[in-house]
Amino acid sequence: MKANVHVMLKDGVLDPQGEAVRHALGAMGFAGVNGVRQGKIIALDLQDGTSEAKIREMCEALLANTVIESYRIELL
């Protein structure tokens, strides 16, 4: 069983990496990019039958800093 966990900074949290990417795109001539938010995808290869609740536990315990990040679980 496979799952992807998409982790992004919550709205309102400063994203310096996203801002650096936005600035670099502008410097490279890509006009019209008003904002960039950068996140991460964590690909999990799990034992068959692993529950979404168990994956949520993993996210809450380690994979996402829920104070400043949100996450979404995608079962594949």
Buried (B, 14 or more C-beta within 10 A) or exposed (E): EEBEBBBBBEEEEEBEEBBEBBEEBEEEEEEEEEEBBBBEEBEBEBEEEBEEEEBBEBBEEEBBEEEEBBBEBEEE
